[in-house]
Amino acid sequence: MPLPKLPSKPATILATQDYPTAGAARPATKTPAAKKVAAPIIEAAIAEVAKPVRNAATKIKQVAALMVAKPAPAPAPVAAAPAAVAAPAAKAKPAAKGKVTPIKPVKQVEQPHPAKHKAVEVQLKSSASRAADQRGISKLFVLDTNVLMHDPSSLFRFEEHDVYLPMMTLEELDNHKKGMTEVARNARQVSRTLDALISNTDDDAIEHGILLSKLGNKDAKGRLFFQTRLQSADLPAGLPVGKADNQILAVVRSLESEQDGRPVVLVSKDINMRIKARALGLPAEDYFNDHVLEDTDLLYSGIVQLPDDFWNKHGKDMESWQESKNGYSSTFYRVTGPFIPSLLVNQFIYLEPKNGETPFYGQVKQINGKTAVLQTLRDFSHTKNNVWGVTARNREQNFALNLLMNPECDFVTLLGQAGTGKTLLALAAGLAQVLETKLYNEIIVTRVTVPVGEDIGFLPGTEEEKMSPWMGAFDDNLEVLNKSDSDGGEWGRAATQDLIRSRIKIKSLNFMRGRTFVNKFLIIDEAQNLTPKQVKTLVTRAGPGTKILCLGNIAQIDTPYLTEGSSGLTYVVDRFKGWTHSGHVTLARGERSRLADHASEVL
């Protein structure tokens, strides 16, 4: 295969035109690297930038006062102002009116709605925490009940800082421990952890703090404190004393007065609780240790574009050979160079020359230092390689079908906005491998039942009949796949549809614990609504010969308290990257219809 001349485009995760929504939703000056800058440095930089503007405004006001008291030619004093404000000052109204027109800010281009929320997420810590981090002082975190019920291991996530549990937090834990819900299970797990921590402990040790590393958590270097005496503090008279949130706020204020110079920070998942604390002048933060990534733009996409000089730097001692596997012959290349360490196993790479030469699409199969083995892909965009009548319409869909049709790949995650073809590709690959190649016994489809609007109540029938309203997406795709079979006529299509439906089982997530799936093609739809613990429960159900697919769009999360950074889908994508038997593709281009594509961009 000839080595093509490469385009001059630098190495990026995906082409810019493939992400119209992501590109438009973010300001041009905001980069992922900027998010890692410490918040105090950002504030200091903003203060330094704002200082000359304030000084300039003061000078302009002084000049205006002189112009009113003693009329004189205005250009000379104004010219002494900084260059940054010279042009706006020249547009001031005449001095006879005794006023200077305030400096008009540069009109900002209005960003789409999600970008406004992204800017808020930069400031995760309170001002007290940032000041303590600068001085290197350990903090005392007071935990609200919802933090413990959200993450039972949150006690051990505060590194060298101490943790304080008010008595009202323990009372609320006791109130929520009954039942079979996820919240009840988490409350019982926290109670067992606290019991293990205080066992074989003297009363004096409880008073002076229990080591959080007692149970083997080496990262937790702080101590756990309980409220052992009544702590009262003056709160505004309008706040009800008997409410649990107000009692916790009173404990935080009392601790703040007792701790000499040590920051006391309230940690809560309740937004209203944090607002009340800030209104009372108490430091409050959200619990953000459950976030996999600070910014979802840093999420692994599974695809990388090679730099323009890749073959020049890596093709010197290149080896190539051909192997036939699974009925398909592919070419392998062994290359060595400086770009190889930045790649991951099963990551897709591509080169699309602009001079008309043949593009190169490959997948990284092995990495050893600066040497990698690259494998060419099967072209599923060609009709002869169609999967149940479906062909790839773009580059990312071709990558996805290579993962879905690879029996060596046990775990596949597909990410993408609405209309990119996630469900259709997964269902077509499942039907082809269940009914044609008979690699798997049947297709199992499941999804979390979180309604977008009001719930419609209880549903009659069996498990599959109860789940059928949630599986409308699969019915739509089955209809599309059945229409491609026009040889058998009406009776033939009906028989095919009955055969297909006999091989597709719809299961509920509520009955997955304890099961083991052998030789099954398991599709988990709308996986962005799952928590990391629920995803772990599902993925660990896989037995020998089972393939699991997770499909979802992290921009459409319906589960309360879940965000893009803490979603189970984000969790598994980040944890499974680089494993030999897993793969991930972020589908970029919508192929549903021009109406759906335009709606996803403008709405």
Salt bridges, closest charged atoms under 4 A:
ASP18 OD2 - ARG395 NH2 2.76
ASP18 OD1 - ARG589 NH2 3.00
GLU43 OE2 - ARG130 NH2 2.87
GLU48 OE2 - LYS51 NZ 3.40
GLU110 OE2 - LYS116 NZ 3.76
ASP133 OD2 - LYS125 NZ 2.85
ASP133 OD1 - LYS139 NZ 3.04
ASP151 OD2 - ARG157 NH1 3.69
GLU160 OE2 - HIS161 NE2 3.34
ASP162 OD2 - ARG262 NH2 2.53
ASP174 OD1 - LYS177 NZ 2.98
GLU182 OE1 - ARG185 NH2 3.17
GLU182 OE2 - LYS533 NZ 3.70
GLU258 OE1 - ARG229 NH2 3.14
ASP286 OD1 - LYS269 NZ 3.65
ASP286 OD1 - ARG274 NH1 3.50
ASP290 OD2 - HIS150 NE2 2.59
ASP290 OD1 - HIS291 NE2 3.87
ASP295 OD1 - ARG26 NH2 3.19
ASP295 OD2 - LYS35 NZ 3.89
ASP295 OD1 - LYS118 NZ 3.81
ASP297 OD2 - ARG26 NE 2.44
ASP309 OD2 - LYS313 NZ 3.15
GLU319 OE1 - ARG334 NH1 2.96
GLU352 OE2 - ARG395 NH1 3.17
GLU396 OE2 - ARG395 NH2 3.04
ASP475 OD1 - ARG501 NH1 3.46
GLU490 OE1 - ARG493 NH2 2.85
GLU564 OE1 - LYS118 NZ 3.51
ASP574 OD1 - LYS577 NZ 3.44
